[in-house]
């Protein structure tokens, strides 16, 4: 396991990597010149395969999986999973769905939360305070979003998976990879409007 800087870690959460060759390693992606394959598995650490999983090596030699590492936030240097946020927020009566991403503000990662509300509901300051207090109480102060925004839909792939990376890329003014796989890409225009208005890059 590596930390974000590429140093081996133990007894703490990190990125699952493979430092040796292994026979079942894929040789590439279909209809890809090698760029997508390299970006998926080789771009994070030099000459080292990263699998994209947030894991913890236990004292017994087992490995505990917390989920995808691209669904991991790191506010204040503490790794937290976005699923921990969704578990609380999506139970709120007037919230249909939510998506949380990290925004890098001069080296400090801030948690940004987007919520899809029931028709007719408004994300007022009181609702935002309730969400923040709920996450602080049920999870930890690190789970509390820096900002909360309402959007008409939560962006997902055509197979129903949250596209946290795409939202993060839009917030940072980056090109969205694999836009064609997103079922409702028009929602990202709303994220861009928010980014242009409230986030300095």
Protein Blocks (a to p, Z undefined) as FASTA:
>chain_A
ZZfkopacehiacddddfbdcfklcfbdehiahlmmmmmmmmmpghiacehiacdddfko
pacdfbjfklcccehhiacdfklmmmmmmmpmklmbdcdddddeehiacddddddddehi
acdfklmmmmmmmmmmmmmmklpcfbdcddfbdcddfkopacfklmmmmmnopacehkll
pmblmlmmmmmmmmmmmmcZZ
